[in-house]
Amino acid sequence: MLSRAGHYPLALTQIENAIKNDPTVRVLYHTKGKILSELAIGSESIEMGRKYLIQAEACFHKGILLNDRDDYCYESLASLYFDWAHKLFDKDPSEATDYLSKSEETISSGLRTVRNRESLWVLSSKIQYYLGDTPKSISSLETAVHERQGSIIARYVLARAYRLQKRPKEALTILEPVIKSATDEFRAFVEYAWALLESGESYKKAIAILELGTLYGLSDPRFISVYGGVLFLDGDFTKADIVFSKSMKRSFPANELYEIHFKPTDRSDNSKPFSLIGEVVAVKAGYSLLKPDNYPQIICHASKYKGILMRKGLRVTFELAFCAKSPVALYPIPVAKEVVVS
């Protein structure tokens, strides 16, 4: 309450007394870190703000030490770094870039350990959007990568920015040292696989890269979605099923299990979605099953779309996508009957 009212010194005194009474309660360190973060970002003096930042860091690290499976301290620490980078960008782009990398590094560490990853992925997307909306930040990242050749996270962030700017071959070049040396950074392997596909390379090449990242990747629903999806697209349906089955053993939260994480594009035109034509083979309450030509059955989480009821035997065209559980059919549209010319 004191913190929300802006009474930060009183709030800190209250939290510090609580920590003295019981120094083993993780949430107290998280709360203290959040208060110090507010003071750091709100400080008019950069030097004073930096002192608060260092104290906040220590609190979040203590919280992580007490429970490294909890996402709150990871997300709050990564948010602190991101907000500090935003605060510094006009004054010192180089330091701001370092803190963007530290934010992504914290996200990466959290993704390898926590159970609920959604807030970390949301923050990573926020960083991605910020980079795309701030052209100078790309230049700063390029400088950071060239000056510090071993900067794994900076390379990942820059490569992701390149790929989203439709520069997949440059993304591959930037990520190559990471792929050779850091098998625990599974997001880099996903990014490299995407860049390969967008460069016109085969599914098999993308699969070979993704297999290198499975040590930590198979604990993440997005990695499973992409890895299983590319196996499916390559026609290795048995292995794809094995990969998708990993998601059921991991007990992912429902929102992460069923959310679409991978939407492949047409191999001949990356601007178009990957589409299939198939037949409705079953209709159940709230979903239907489609059997595409040359592919196994795929679930469609709808029995009705745009006023059209799915019915057995109906031929439809649809976009193919993947969640961590399985392939998914999106936006089914009836195929016009072919006219037979006698």
C-alpha positions as CSV (number, residue, x, y, z in Angstrom):
1,M,0.0,0.0,0.0
2,L,2.8,2.4,0.9
3,S,4.6,1.7,-2.3
4,R,1.5,2.2,-4.5
5,A,0.9,5.5,-2.7
6,G,4.5,6.6,-3.6
7,H,5.7,6.5,0.0
8,Y,8.9,4.6,-1.0
9,P,11.1,5.3,2.0
10,L,8.4,4.2,4.4
11,A,7.7,1.1,2.3
12,L,11.4,0.2,2.3
13,T,11.6,0.6,6.1
14,Q,8.6,-1.7,6.5
15,I,10.0,-4.4,4.1
16,E,13.4,-4.3,5.7
17,N,11.9,-4.9,9.1
18,A,9.9,-7.8,7.7
19,I,13.1,-9.3,6.2
20,K,14.9,-9.0,9.6
21,N,12.1,-10.9,11.2
22,D,12.3,-13.7,8.6
23,P,15.1,-13.5,6.0
24,T,13.9,-16.7,4.2
25,V,10.7,-15.3,2.7
26,R,11.3,-14.9,-1.1
27,V,8.4,-12.6,-1.7
28,L,9.9,-9.9,0.6
29,Y,13.0,-9.6,-1.5
30,H,10.9,-9.4,-4.6
31,T,8.8,-6.6,-3.1
32,K,11.9,-4.7,-1.9
33,G,13.4,-5.1,-5.4
34,K,10.2,-3.7,-7.0
35,I,10.3,-0.6,-4.7
36,L,14.0,0.0,-5.5
37,S,13.3,-0.5,-9.2
38,E,10.7,2.3,-9.0
39,L,13.2,4.5,-7.3
40,A,15.9,3.7,-9.9
41,I,13.7,4.5,-12.9
42,G,12.1,7.5,-11.3
43,S,15.3,9.1,-10.1
44,E,16.3,12.3,-11.9
45,S,19.9,11.6,-11.2
46,I,21.5,8.8,-13.2
47,E,24.1,8.1,-10.5
48,M,21.5,7.9,-7.8
49,G,19.3,5.8,-10.0
50,R,22.2,3.4,-10.7
51,K,22.7,3.0,-6.9
52,Y,19.0,2.0,-6.5
53,L,19.4,-0.3,-9.5
54,I,22.3,-2.2,-8.0
55,Q,20.3,-2.6,-4.7
56,A,17.3,-3.9,-6.7
57,E,19.4,-6.3,-8.6
58,A,20.7,-7.8,-5.3
59,C,17.2,-8.3,-4.0
60,F,16.0,-10.0,-7.2
61,H,19.1,-12.3,-7.2
62,K,18.4,-13.2,-3.6
63,G,14.8,-14.1,-4.5
64,I,16.0,-16.3,-7.3
65,L,18.5,-17.9,-5.0
66,L,15.7,-18.8,-2.6
67,N,13.5,-20.2,-5.4
68,D,14.9,-20.4,-9.0
69,R,11.7,-21.9,-10.3
70,D,9.6,-18.8,-9.6
71,D,9.1,-16.5,-12.6
72,Y,8.4,-13.3,-10.7
73,C,12.0,-12.3,-9.8
74,Y,13.3,-13.2,-13.3
75,E,10.6,-11.1,-14.9
76,S,11.0,-8.2,-12.5
77,L,14.8,-8.2,-12.9
78,A,14.6,-8.4,-16.7
79,S,12.0,-5.5,-16.7
80,L,14.3,-3.4,-14.5
81,Y,17.1,-3.8,-17.1
82,F,14.8,-3.0,-20.0
83,D,13.3,0.1,-18.3
84,W,16.8,1.2,-17.4
85,A,17.9,0.8,-21.0
86,H,15.0,2.9,-22.1
87,K,15.9,5.6,-19.6
88,L,19.5,5.7,-20.8
89,F,19.1,5.4,-24.5
90,D,19.3,9.1,-25.5
91,K,22.1,9.7,-23.0
92,D,24.3,6.6,-23.6
93,P,23.1,4.2,-26.4
94,S,26.1,1.9,-25.7
95,E,25.2,1.3,-22.1
96,A,21.5,1.1,-23.0
97,T,22.3,-1.7,-25.4
98,D,24.2,-3.5,-22.7
99,Y,21.2,-3.4,-20.5
100,L,18.9,-4.6,-23.3
101,S,21.3,-7.6,-23.6
102,K,21.2,-8.1,-19.8
103,S,17.4,-8.1,-19.9
104,E,17.4,-10.8,-22.6
105,E,20.1,-12.8,-20.8
106,T,17.9,-12.8,-17.6
107,I,14.9,-13.9,-19.7
108,S,17.0,-16.7,-21.2
109,S,18.1,-17.9,-17.7
110,G,14.5,-17.8,-16.5
111,L,13.2,-19.7,-19.5
112,R,15.5,-22.6,-18.7
113,T,14.2,-23.0,-15.1
114,V,10.8,-21.5,-14.4
115,R,7.5,-23.3,-15.0
116,N,5.3,-20.3,-16.1
117,R,7.2,-18.6,-19.0
118,E,4.5,-16.4,-20.4
119,S,5.5,-13.1,-18.7
120,L,9.1,-13.7,-19.9
121,W,8.1,-14.3,-23.5
122,V,5.8,-11.2,-23.3
123,L,8.7,-9.1,-22.1
124,S,11.0,-10.5,-24.9
125,S,8.4,-9.5,-27.4
126,K,8.3,-6.0,-25.9
127,I,12.0,-5.7,-26.4
128,Q,11.7,-7.0,-29.9
129,Y,9.0,-4.3,-30.6
130,Y,11.2,-1.6,-29.0
131,L,14.1,-2.5,-31.2
132,G,12.0,-2.4,-34.3
133,D,10.6,1.0,-33.3
134,T,14.1,2.4,-32.5
135,P,16.4,2.2,-35.5
136,K,19.4,3.6,-33.6
137,S,19.2,0.6,-31.3
138,I,20.1,-1.7,-34.2
139,S,23.2,0.3,-34.9
140,S,24.2,0.1,-31.2
141,L,23.6,-3.7,-31.2
142,E,25.8,-4.0,-34.3
143,T,28.6,-2.1,-32.5
144,A,28.2,-4.2,-29.4
145,V,28.4,-7.5,-31.4
146,H,31.5,-6.3,-33.3
147,E,33.3,-5.0,-30.3
148,R,32.5,-8.1,-28.1
149,Q,32.7,-11.2,-30.3
150,G,31.6,-13.5,-27.6
151,S,28.4,-11.7,-26.8
152,I,25.8,-14.5,-27.1
153,I,22.7,-12.6,-26.2
154,A,23.5,-9.5,-28.2
155,R,24.0,-11.7,-31.2
156,Y,20.6,-13.4,-30.6
157,V,18.8,-10.1,-30.2
158,L,20.5,-8.6,-33.3
159,A,19.8,-11.7,-35.4
160,R,16.1,-11.7,-34.4
161,A,15.9,-8.0,-35.4
162,Y,17.6,-8.8,-38.8
163,R,15.2,-11.7,-39.5
164,L,12.1,-9.5,-38.7
165,Q,13.5,-6.9,-41.1
166,K,13.5,-9.7,-43.8
167,R,17.3,-10.0,-43.7
168,P,17.5,-13.8,-42.8
169,K,21.0,-14.4,-44.3
170,E,22.5,-11.7,-42.2
171,A,20.8,-13.2,-39.2
172,L,22.4,-16.6,-40.0
173,T,25.9,-14.9,-40.2
174,I,25.4,-13.2,-36.8
175,L,24.1,-16.4,-35.1
176,E,26.7,-18.9,-36.5
177,P,29.2,-18.4,-33.6
178,V,26.4,-19.0,-31.1
179,I,25.2,-22.2,-32.8
180,K,28.8,-23.5,-32.6
181,S,29.4,-22.7,-29.0
182,A,26.3,-22.2,-26.9
183,T,23.9,-25.2,-27.0
184,D,22.1,-24.1,-23.9
185,E,20.7,-20.9,-25.7
186,F,17.8,-22.8,-27.3
187,R,16.1,-19.6,-28.5
188,A,19.1,-19.0,-30.8
189,F,18.6,-22.4,-32.4
190,V,14.9,-21.6,-33.1
191,E,15.9,-18.2,-34.6
192,Y,18.6,-19.9,-36.7
193,A,16.1,-22.5,-38.0
194,W,13.6,-19.8,-38.9
195,A,16.3,-17.8,-40.7
196,L,17.2,-21.0,-42.6
197,L,13.7,-21.6,-43.8
198,E,13.2,-17.9,-44.7
199,S,16.4,-18.2,-46.8
200,G,14.9,-21.1,-48.7
201,E,16.9,-23.9,-47.0
202,S,15.4,-27.3,-46.5
203,Y,13.3,-28.5,-43.5
204,K,16.1,-31.1,-42.9
205,K,18.7,-28.4,-42.4
206,A,16.4,-26.6,-39.9
207,I,15.7,-29.9,-38.1
208,A,19.4,-30.6,-37.8
209,I,19.9,-27.2,-36.1
210,L,16.9,-27.6,-33.8
211,E,18.2,-31.1,-32.6
212,L,21.3,-29.3,-31.2
213,G,19.1,-27.2,-29.0
214,T,16.9,-30.0,-27.5
215,L,18.8,-30.2,-24.1
216,Y,16.9,-27.1,-22.8
217,G,14.5,-26.6,-25.7
218,L,12.3,-29.5,-25.0
219,S,11.3,-27.8,-21.7
220,D,9.8,-24.9,-23.6
221,P,6.4,-25.0,-25.5
222,R,7.6,-22.7,-28.2
223,F,10.6,-24.8,-29.0
224,I,8.5,-27.9,-29.1
225,S,6.0,-26.2,-31.4
226,V,8.7,-25.3,-33.9
227,Y,10.7,-28.5,-33.7
228,G,7.7,-30.7,-33.9
229,G,6.2,-28.5,-36.6
230,V,9.3,-28.7,-38.9
231,L,9.4,-32.5,-38.5
232,F,5.8,-32.6,-39.5
233,L,6.4,-30.4,-42.5
234,D,9.2,-32.7,-43.5
235,G,7.0,-35.7,-43.4
236,D,8.5,-37.4,-40.3
237,F,5.1,-37.7,-38.6
238,T,6.2,-40.4,-36.2
239,K,9.0,-38.3,-34.8
240,A,6.8,-35.2,-34.7
241,D,4.3,-37.0,-32.6
242,I,7.1,-38.0,-30.2
243,V,8.2,-34.4,-29.9
244,F,4.7,-33.1,-29.3
245,S,4.1,-35.8,-26.7
246,K,6.9,-34.1,-24.6
247,S,4.6,-31.2,-24.0
248,M,2.1,-33.5,-22.2
249,K,4.8,-34.8,-19.9
250,R,6.0,-31.3,-19.0
251,S,2.6,-30.2,-17.5
252,F,2.7,-26.8,-19.3
253,P,0.1,-24.2,-18.3
254,A,-3.0,-24.6,-20.6
255,N,-2.4,-21.1,-22.2
256,E,1.1,-22.1,-23.2
257,L,0.1,-25.6,-24.3
258,Y,-2.6,-24.6,-26.7
259,E,-1.3,-21.2,-27.9
260,I,-0.2,-21.1,-31.5
261,H,3.6,-20.6,-31.5
262,F,4.6,-21.5,-35.0
263,K,2.8,-20.5,-38.3
264,P,4.9,-21.7,-41.3
265,T,4.9,-19.8,-44.5
266,D,4.6,-21.0,-48.1
267,R,7.9,-22.4,-49.3
268,S,7.6,-20.5,-52.6
269,D,6.4,-17.2,-51.1
270,N,7.3,-16.2,-47.5
271,S,4.6,-13.6,-47.5
272,K,1.8,-16.2,-47.7
273,P,0.8,-18.8,-45.0
274,F,1.3,-22.5,-45.5
275,S,-2.1,-23.8,-46.6
276,L,-3.5,-27.3,-47.1
277,I,-6.7,-28.8,-48.6
278,G,-8.4,-31.6,-46.8
279,E,-11.7,-33.2,-45.9
280,V,-13.7,-33.0,-42.7
281,V,-13.7,-36.5,-41.2
282,A,-15.4,-35.8,-37.9
283,V,-17.3,-33.1,-36.1
284,K,-17.5,-32.9,-32.3
285,A,-18.7,-30.3,-29.8
286,G,-16.4,-27.3,-30.3
287,Y,-13.9,-28.9,-32.7
288,S,-13.5,-30.9,-35.9
289,L,-11.0,-33.3,-37.4
290,L,-9.6,-32.6,-40.9
291,K,-7.7,-35.1,-43.1
292,P,-5.5,-33.2,-45.5
293,D,-4.2,-34.9,-48.7
294,N,-0.9,-36.6,-47.9
295,Y,-0.9,-35.7,-44.2
296,P,-2.3,-37.2,-41.0
297,Q,-5.5,-35.9,-39.3
298,I,-5.3,-32.4,-37.9
299,I,-7.5,-30.9,-35.3
300,C,-9.5,-27.7,-36.0
301,H,-10.7,-26.0,-32.8
302,A,-14.0,-25.1,-34.3
303,S,-17.1,-26.9,-35.5
304,K,-18.3,-23.7,-37.2
305,Y,-16.3,-20.9,-38.9
306,K,-17.7,-17.6,-40.3
307,G,-21.2,-19.0,-40.2
308,I,-20.3,-22.2,-42.1
309,L,-20.9,-25.4,-40.2
310,M,-18.3,-28.1,-40.5
311,R,-19.8,-31.4,-41.7
312,K,-18.4,-34.7,-42.5
313,G,-17.2,-35.0,-46.1
314,L,-16.8,-31.2,-46.6
315,R,-13.7,-30.2,-48.5
316,V,-11.9,-27.2,-47.0
317,T,-8.7,-25.2,-47.4
318,F,-7.0,-24.0,-44.2
319,E,-3.8,-22.6,-42.8
320,L,-1.5,-24.9,-41.0
321,A,-0.1,-23.9,-37.6
322,F,1.4,-25.6,-34.5
323,C,1.0,-25.4,-30.8
324,A,3.1,-27.4,-28.3
325,K,0.5,-30.2,-28.3
326,S,-0.1,-30.8,-32.0
327,P,-0.6,-29.4,-35.5
328,V,-3.7,-27.1,-35.7
329,A,-5.9,-26.2,-38.7
330,L,-6.8,-22.5,-38.8
331,Y,-9.5,-20.5,-40.8
332,P,-11.1,-23.4,-42.7
333,I,-12.9,-22.3,-45.9
334,P,-15.0,-24.6,-48.1
335,V,-13.4,-25.5,-51.4
336,A,-15.5,-24.7,-54.4
337,K,-16.7,-27.8,-56.2
338,E,-14.7,-28.7,-59.2
339,V,-16.5,-28.5,-62.5
340,V,-16.1,-31.7,-64.4
341,V,-16.0,-31.1,-68.2
342,S,-17.4,-34.1,-70.1
